[in-house]
Amino acid sequence: MIQIELREKGERFCCRAQGHADYAKEGEDIVCAAVSSLLWAMKLALARLQREGRGEILSQELAPGRAELCFCARGDGRIRARELWRTVGDGLLFVEEEFPRCVQVHRTAPKGAERGECA
């Protein structure tokens, strides 16, 4: 099973994924392909936000069986990062709904106007 954690706290956005879908054999697993595609899209969008000066990528790793993407937003980058997190998160939740034995998504949203600091 792929375990995915999406966290948002103030300006900081982190996504961690670990495990394998085990829906089909390697190279033919559509669940793995769906999750990987969404995470690669997130990585590319975060790189664009960083190039535009709207934040900084704190960590990025996409490897078989694990992924980590953390971003610290600046200015209007917070709005764009939140939109990205919600869109990709919704996509991951859809995959979880369709394949609940293969994917589990945990989402942590901010409470109130709490601000998180980026180190």
N, C-alpha and C positions, 0 to 999 in steps of 0.2 A: 504494500500500500504506500502511496505517496502522501506524506504528511506535509501540509503547507501552512505556514504561519504568516499572516499579513498584519503588521503592526504600524500604527500611526500615532505619533505623539508630538504635537506641536509642529515643528519644522522637520522632524525626522520621520522617515518612512523606511521600513525594513520588510523584506520578504525572505523567508527561508523555506526551502523545500528539501525533503529527504525521503529516500526510498524509491521503490520501483512499483509501477502499476501492476505488473504481472498479468495483464489482460491477454497478451499474446506473446509469441516468442520475439526475441530481440530483433529489431528491424521491421517488425510487422505490428507493433503495439500502437494502436490508434490513440489510446488514452495517454500514453507517454508522449506521443507526437503532439497531442492537443496541449498538454501542460507545457511542454518544451517550447512550443510556438508562442504561447502567451508570455512565458518568461523571457524569451528572446526579444519579443516586441517591447516588453517593459525595459529591458536593458538598453535597447536602441533609443527608446524615447528618453530615458534618463541621460544618456550620452548627449542627446540633442539639447536637453535642458541645461546640462553643464556647459556645453559649447556656447549657449546663449547667455551664460552668466547668471542663470536662475537658480543655481545651487551647485552642490558638489557631491560626486559619488564617493561614498565613504568605503564601500566594499562592493566587489562584484566578482562572482564566481558562478559559472555554469559548467557543471561537469556531470558525467553519468552518475545518477543516484543522489545528487545534491546540488543545491543552488543557494546563493545568498546575494541579495541586492539591497544595499542600504544607501539612502540619499538624504542629504540635508538641504532643504529648500531655502531660497533667499527671495525676499520681495514677492512679486506675483508668481514666482516659481512654486510657492506653497499651494496656490489655487490649482495650477496646472498639474503638480504632482498628486494632489488629492484626486483630481479628475482621473488621472492615469491609474491610481491605486484602485479607485472604485470601478473603473471600466475593466481592468485586468482581473480584479477581484470578482466581479460579476461573471466574467468568463470562466474563471476557475470554479466558482460555485455552480455554474451550469454543468461543467464536467463532473463535479462531485454529485450533482443530482442525477445525472445520467449513468454514472458508474460509481455508486456509493461504496462498493467493495474494493475499489481501486484508489480512490482519492478522498482525503479528508482535509477540509479547509477550516482554519481557525482565524478569525478576524478580530482584531482589537482596535476599536475606534477611540478617538479622543473623547474625554468627558468635559463638557463645557468649553471654556475658553483656555484650557490648560495649554501651556507652552512648554515644549521640550527643547533642551539645549543640544546642539550638535557639537561634539568634541572633535 
